[in-house]
């Protein structure tokens, strides 16, 4: 089963100065699942890489996606509907996070790789009691 990733994990992997970098890297080296990125996180990751590290980091990210090193999950209409429901239920969750949850529910994945414990720990997904948050 692929590992569904959120923005923070991909950013932390790229930024050696990030507080989560070592933890994320260790986890991903020990668990060789395919990383599955919801398409909605890609602009957020790209922006953070360019803004905080530089254009070269953003370019490396785009090339990595183009090479297939990261699987990308498209958003479906049902995910958009569910994201809207989640945004109404969890006022502190924005569009990107709610689409990650909606895609996780649709794919029935039990875990999300994220550095955002505060938001994802509060969500009660439709397909299970709660998500397992990794790493």
C-alpha positions in Angstrom: 0.0 0.0 0.0 1.4 3.4 -0.9 2.2 6.0 1.8 -0.1 9.0 1.5 2.0 12.1 2.2 1.2 15.6 3.2 3.1 18.8 2.4 5.2 18.9 5.5 6.8 15.5 5.0 8.0 16.4 1.5 9.2 19.7 2.6 11.1 18.3 5.6 12.7 15.7 3.4 14.2 18.4 1.2 15.2 20.9 4.0 18.1 19.6 6.2 17.4 22.4 8.6 13.8 21.5 9.1 13.1 20.1 12.6 11.4 17.0 11.0 14.1 16.3 8.5 16.0 13.5 10.3 12.9 11.8 11.6 11.2 11.8 8.1 14.4 10.7 6.4 14.9 7.8 8.9 11.3 6.7 8.5 11.3 6.7 4.7 14.7 4.9 4.5 13.3 2.2 6.8 9.9 1.9 5.0 10.2 1.8 1.3 6.6 2.3 0.3 5.7 4.3 -2.7 5.1 7.9 -1.7 1.7 9.0 -2.9 1.1 12.8 -3.0 -2.4 14.2 -3.5 -2.2 16.6 -6.4 -3.4 19.4 -4.2 -0.2 19.5 -2.1 2.1 19.9 -5.1 1.8 23.7 -5.4 2.2 24.1 -1.7 5.3 22.0 -1.6 6.7 23.8 -4.6 6.0 27.2 -3.1 7.7 26.4 0.2 10.8 24.9 -1.5 11.3 28.0 -3.7 10.5 30.4 -0.9 12.6 28.8 1.9 15.4 26.9 0.0 15.5 28.4 -3.5 14.5 27.8 -7.1 16.9 24.9 -7.4 14.9 23.0 -4.8 11.6 23.6 -6.5 13.1 22.5 -9.8 14.5 19.3 -8.3 11.0 18.6 -6.9 9.4 19.1 -10.3 12.0 16.8 -11.9 11.4 14.2 -9.3 7.7 14.1 -10.0 8.4 14.0 -13.7 10.7 11.0 -13.3 7.9 9.2 -11.4 9.8 9.2 -8.1 6.7 10.3 -6.4 3.2 9.0 -7.3 0.5 11.7 -7.7 -3.1 11.0 -6.8 -5.6 13.1 -8.8 -8.5 14.7 -7.1 -12.0 13.6 -8.0 -15.3 15.3 -7.8 -16.3 13.2 -4.8 -13.1 14.4 -3.0 -14.0 18.0 -3.6 -17.5 17.4 -2.2 -16.0 15.7 0.9 -13.4 18.4 1.3 -16.2 20.9 1.5 -18.0 18.8 4.2 -14.8 18.5 6.1 -14.1 22.3 5.9 -17.5 22.9 7.5 -16.9 20.4 10.3 -13.3 21.4 11.0 -13.1 25.2 10.6 -9.4 25.2 11.2 -8.7 22.9 8.3 -8.1 24.4 4.9 -8.6 23.1 1.4 -5.3 21.3 1.0 -5.6 19.4 4.3 -9.2 18.5 3.7 -8.4 17.1 0.2 -5.7 15.0 1.8 -8.3 13.6 4.2 -10.9 13.1 1.5 -8.4 11.2 -0.7 -7.3 9.1 2.2 -10.9 8.2 2.9 -11.6 7.3 -0.8 -8.5 5.1 -0.9 -9.2 3.8 2.6 -5.7 4.3 3.7 -5.1 4.0 7.4 -2.2 6.4 7.8 -1.0 9.8 6.6 2.7 10.8 6.7 2.5 14.3 8.0 4.3 16.8 10.2 0.9 18.5 11.0 -0.1 16.6 14.1 -2.5 19.3 15.3 -4.8 19.3 12.3 -4.8 15.6 11.3 -5.1 14.3 14.8 -8.4 16.2 15.2 -10.0 14.6 12.2 -12.3 11.6 12.6 -12.2 10.0 9.1 -15.2 8.3 7.6 -13.5 4.9 7.2 -11.9 4.4 10.6 -11.8 5.9 14.1 -8.7 8.0 13.4 -5.6 8.1 11.2 -2.3 6.7 12.1 0.0 9.7 11.8 3.5 8.9 10.6 6.5 9.2 11.1 
